[in-house]
Amino acid sequence: DATYKSKYLWWNTLAQVERYQDCSGKSTYYRYDERQHLVAVTGALNQTTTLERKPDGEVLRISHPDGTTETFTYNVYGQVLSHTDGKGQTTRLMRTARGLPSSRQDAKGQRVRYEYDKAIRLTALVNENNATYSFAYDASDRLSEEVRVDNLTRRFSYNVGGHLTRLDEIGYGENAERPERHTLFERDAIGRLVAKINRDASQTFAYDDGDRLLSTERQPSGIGKQLGITEEKLEYAYDLLGRLTKEITPDGTLGYEYDPLSNLTTLTLPDGRKVNHLYYGSGHLHQLNLDGQVISDMERDDLHREVYRTQGKLTSCFGYDAMGRKAWQFAST
């Protein structure tokens, strides 16, 4: 790569990756069955995950390095009907004749139901408490109304290009009052948001020829000023690769510098101080320092997971189980 670090891949005769070696020389191995389906992955710590499959490739069982297994069942169309996790807890799906989920039952027996219209659009979701979210659509299949379980109604309007131009929100108070909030969205000829307007304030957005946001400006209304909303303008600058290099705020300017792999190397604060980021390999963070004064050092294992960190007088250690989950953490001074 641009920092002269190398990654290697070994392929079989069917163009499937059998081995991948990262920039630190750590390897992951992949094994396939006679039907070219992936059946095993062995990581840099020599921990293997195996997959048992049906002839068509659907995964029946996943055996994890910690000894736990997940199992799956399917209908004749290859769609999942149930999933049993490593604790033996099963989640089941019921499906319509078209294969859409009609209900989902978790291991506790709690059920979520799904309802559809003749156009196969979701019209209702009934949760475990038998509370309903309902949905309506316009003639172009765009969501036009959503009613939530708290009786909040949201209505959506679009322009001929299919872009959202108005959002109406109608609440429902404890005394049956119906407060309303309306937001307008203005867009340019190619659909980019150029203004967002409500009763409190208006926000405008400007872009460069590469569709990158150059600035956003907020102007409060009279009502907004009474609520404490103030004027604010944010500006942004980018390099030739489209990476953010400068962020100008009312409180000062933030600067961003990157290495050839686009990892952030220096964050320049408004007062001129610099937070430096040091990496090893192709982008694994191992130190943060402020103008050369170390803030934090990190050490990582063969999977590049953080296992050790210093922060001044504080030292933290981390351990993981065979599934990659954090198993313990220890801190000392």
ZAMARGU-4260 file (C-alpha; in steps of 0.2 Angstrom, whole numbers, plus 5000, padded with zeros to 4 digits):
<rodrens>
0) 5000/5000/5000 | 5005/5018/5001 | 5015/5015/5016 | 5024/5000/5009 | 5015/4988/5020
5) 5010/4972/5011 | 4995/4961/5013 | 4994/4944/5004 | 4980/4933/4998 | 4982/4914/4992
10) 4968/4908/4981 | 4962/4891/4975 | 4959/4886/4957 | 4941/4892/4959 | 4946/4910/4964
15) 4942/4908/4982 | 4953/4915/4996 | 4961/4901/5006 | 4973/4912/5016 | 4974/4930/5020
20) 4989/4938/5028 | 4988/4955/5035 | 5001/4969/5036 | 5008/4962/5053 | 5010/4944/5046
25) 4995/4937/5054 | 4986/4924/5044 | 4967/4919/5043 | 4963/4903/5034 | 4947/4898/5024
30) 4941/4880/5020 | 4928/4875/5008 | 4918/4860/5004 | 4916/4850/4988 | 4902/4862/4983
35) 4913/4877/4985 | 4904/4883/5001 | 4914/4891/5015 | 4914/4878/5029 | 4928/4884/5041
40) 4937/4900/5046 | 4953/4899/5057 | 4960/4916/5064 | 4977/4922/5069 | 4974/4915/5087
45) 4971/4897/5079 | 4953/4898/5084 | 4941/4890/5071 | 4923/4893/5067 | 4915/4879/5057
50) 4899/4880/5046 | 4888/4865/5042 | 4877/4868/5026 | 4863/4861/5016 | 4868/4855/4998
55) 4861/4872/4992 | 4872/4882/5004 | 4860/4887/5018 | 4869/4886/5034 | 4862/4873/5046
60) 4874/4875/5060 | 4888/4887/5066 | 4900/4880/5078 | 4910/4894/5087 | 4927/4892/5095
65) 4920/4893/5113 | 4910/4877/5110 | 4893/4885/5107 | 4883/4882/5092 | 4869/4891/5082
70) 4857/4881/5072 | 4844/4887/5058 | 4829/4879/5050 | 4822/4884/5033 | 4806/4882/5022
75) 4806/4874/5005 | 4811/4891/4998 | 4827/4893/5008 | 4820/4906/5019 | 4824/4906/5038
80) 4811/4899/5049 | 4820/4898/5066 | 4836/4902/5074 | 4843/4894/5090 | 4857/4903/5098
85) 4872/4897/5109 | 4861/4896/5124 | 4848/4885/5116 | 4835/4900/5114 | 4825/4899/5098
90) 4817/4913/5088 | 4804/4908/5076 | 4797/4916/5060 | 4780/4913/5052 | 4779/4918/5034
95) 4765/4923/5021 | 4763/4913/5005 | 4774/4926/4997 | 4788/4922/5010 | 4786/4939/5019
100) 4788/4937/5038 | 4770/4938/5046 | 4776/4935/5064 | 4792/4933/5075 | 4792/4924/5091
105) 4806/4925/5103 | 4812/4913/5116 | 4801/4920/5129 | 4786/4917/5118 | 4784/4936/5114
110) 4777/4939/5097 | 4779/4953/5084 | 4766/4953/5070 | 4768/4961/5053 | 4753/4966/5041
115) 4754/4970/5023 | 4742/4977/5010 | 4739/4970/4992 | 4754/4979/4986 | 4765/4969/4999
120) 4769/4985/5008 | 4770/4985/5027 | 4755/4993/5034 | 4756/4988/5052 | 4769/4982/5065
125) 4761/4975/5081 | 4774/4974/5095 | 4775/4962/5110 | 4764/4973/5120 | 4750/4973/5107
130) 4754/4991/5102 | 4753/4995/5084 | 4764/5006/5072 | 4754/5009/5056 | 4760/5015/5039
135) 4751/5022/5024 | 4758/5025/5006 | 4755/5036/4991 | 4752/5030/4973 | 4771/5029/4971
140) 4774/5018/4986 | 4782/5031/4996 | 4778/5032/5015 | 4765/5045/5017 | 4760/5043/5035
145) 4766/5034/5050 | 4756/5033/5067 | 4767/5027/5081 | 4762/5018/5097 | 4762/5035/5107
150) 4749/5042/5094 | 4762/5053/5086 | 4757/5055/5068 | 4770/5059/5055 | 4765/5064/5037
155) 4777/5065/5023 | 4776/5075/5007 | 4787/5073/4992 | 4792/5083/4976 | 4791/5075/4958
160) 4808/5069/4960 | 4804/5058/4976 | 4813/5069/4988 | 4805/5074/5005 | 4799/5092/5005
165) 4788/5093/5020 | 4786/5084/5037 | 4771/5086/5048 | 4771/5080/5065 | 4755/5079/5076
170) 4757/5074/5094 | 4745/5068/5107 | 4746/5075/5124 | 4740/5068/5141 | 4724/5079/5140
175) 4721/5074/5122 | 4729/5090/5115 | 4736/5089/5097 | 4752/5100/5096 | 4759/5101/5078
180) 4776/5104/5071 | 4779/5107/5053 | 4796/5106/5044 | 4799/5112/5026 | 4814/5105/5016
185) 4820/5115/5000 | 4831/5106/4987 | 4841/5111/4972 | 4838/5103/4955 | 4848/5087/4959
190) 4839/5084/4975 | 4852/5091/4988 | 4845/5099/5003 | 4848/5117/5003 | 4836/5123/5017
195) 4827/5116/5032 | 4813/5128/5039 | 4802/5127/5054 | 4794/5139/5066 | 4810/5140/5077
200) 4824/5143/5064 | 4829/5141/5046 | 4845/5131/5041 | 4853/5133/5024 | 4866/5122/5016
205) 4879/5125/5002 | 4889/5112/4992 | 4904/5112/4981 | 4904/5104/4964 | 4909/5087/4972
210) 4893/5087/4982 | 4903/5090/4998 | 4895/5101/5011 | 4904/5117/5012 | 4893/5127/5025
215) 4878/5126/5035 | 4870/5142/5043 | 4856/5144/5055 | 4845/5159/5057 | 4833/5159/5072
220) 4815/5166/5070 | 4808/5177/5082 | 4801/5162/5092 | 4817/5154/5091 | 4826/5169/5098
225) 4814/5168/5113 | 4819/5150/5115 | 4837/5154/5116 | 4842/5148/5098 | 4856/5159/5091
230) 4864/5162/5074 | 4877/5150/5069 | 4888/5146/5054 | 4899/5131/5051 | 4911/5129/5036
235) 4921/5115/5030 | 4936/5112/5018 | 4942/5096/5010 | 4958/5090/5001 | 4958/5083/4983
240) 4953/5066/4990 | 4938/5072/4998 | 4944/5071/5016 | 4939/5084/5028 | 4954/5096/5032
245) 4946/5110/5041 | 4930/5114/5051 | 4927/5132/5055 | 4915/5135/5070 | 4911/5151/5080
250) 4922/5144/5093 | 4937/5142/5082 | 4944/5131/5068 | 4948/5112/5069 | 4961/5105/5057
255) 4963/5087/5051 | 4978/5079/5043 | 4980/5061/5036 | 4992/5048/5031 | 4993/5040/5014
260) 4980/5027/5020 | 4968/5041/5026 | 4970/5038/5044 | 4969/5053/5054 | 4987/5058/5060
265) 4985/5076/5067 | 4970/5085/5074 | 4974/5103/5076 | 4963/5112/5090 | 4957/5130/5089
270) 4971/5135/5101 | 4984/5128/5089 | 4988/5112/5100 | 4990/5096/5090 | 4983/5079/5095
275) 4994/5067/5086 | 4988/5049/5081 | 5002/5035/5079 | 4998/5019/5070 | 5006/5003/5066
280) 5003/4992/5051 | 4990/4999/5040 | 4980/5009/5053 | 4980/5001/5070 | 4981/5015/5083
285) 4994/5013/5096 | 4997/5031/5103 | 4989/5047/5106 | 4999/5062/5111 | 4996/5081/5113
290) 5011/5091/5106 | 5022/5076/5110 | 5016/5073/5127 | 5008/5055/5128 | 4990/5054/5132
295) 4988/5036/5129 | 4998/5021/5123 | 4989/5005/5117 | 4995/4987/5114 | 4985/4975/5103
300) 4985/4956/5101 | 4987/4946/5085 | 4969/4951/5080 | 4973/4969/5083 | 4961/4970/5098
305) 4966/4982/5112 | 4973/4972/5127 | 4983/4986/5136 | 4982/5004/5138 | 4991/5018/5148
310) 4982/5034/5152 | 4994/5044/5163 | 4996/5035/5179 | 4981/5024/5175 | 4984/5007/5166
315) 4970/4996/5159 | 4971/4978/5153 | 4958/4969/5143 | 4954/4951/5140 | 4943/4942/5127
320) 4934/4926/5126 | 4935/4914/5111 | 4920/4923/5103 | 4930/4939/5103 | 4919/4947/5117
325) 4927/4957/5131 | 4928/4945/5145 | 4937/4955/5158 | 4945/4972/5161 | 4957/4977/5175
330) 4963/4995/5179 | 4977/5000/5191 | 4987/5016/5196
</rodrens>
